[in-house]
Amino acid sequence: MLEEYFFSCPYCWEKISMLLDLTAGGQTYVEDCEVCCNPISIYFDVEDGAVAAFQAETSGQT
């Protein structure tokens, strides 16, 4: 199950969204901001089919 999740980019502070796959449990990966193209480290955890924790940080890969 995919869920659209909204958050602010840690570089440009624009509100963006990503599709999170809730069936895969918690995940950690890097994805580029759709506005400023900087790499964002994404972490999220899933409990009972819902996002229980979410973090979006600068990745240090600029």
N, C-alpha and C positions, 0 to 999 in steps of 0.2 A: 504494500500500500504506500503510495506516494503522498506526501503532504507538503504544500507550499508554506515555507517559513520565512517571515520578514525580519530583517535586522539592519543595523547601520554598518556600513563598511568602516573598518578601523583606520583606513587611510583618508578617504574623501568625505566620510560621514553621510554619504547619500544612503537613503533607504533602498535596499535591494531585497530580492527574494531568491531562494534556492529551493529546489525540490529535494526533500529528504526521503529516503527509502526506510520506512519504519519497520519493515519486515526483516531487515538485516541486523537489528539491534543497534548498539552503539557503534559509531564510526569516527575515524579521524582521517582527514585528507586535506589537500591544498587545492583551492579553486580560485581562479582569477575573478576579481570584481568586474561586473558587467558595465560599470561606469568608468572607472579609472584604470582598469586592467592590472592592478597590483595583486600579488598572490596573497590570499587569505587562508590562514590555518583554521580549518573548521573542525570542531569536535561536538558531537551530540550523543546523548544516551537516551534510550527508549525504555519506558516501563508501562506495562499494560496497554500497549499500542499507541502511546502518546509520547511526545518529546518531554523528557523529565529534566534534562540539562542541555544547555547549548552555549558554546563559546565560539567567537569569531575574533581572531587576533592577527596582528601583523606576523608574517611568516619568517621574516629575516632573510628572504631569498631575493630581495630587490637588487 
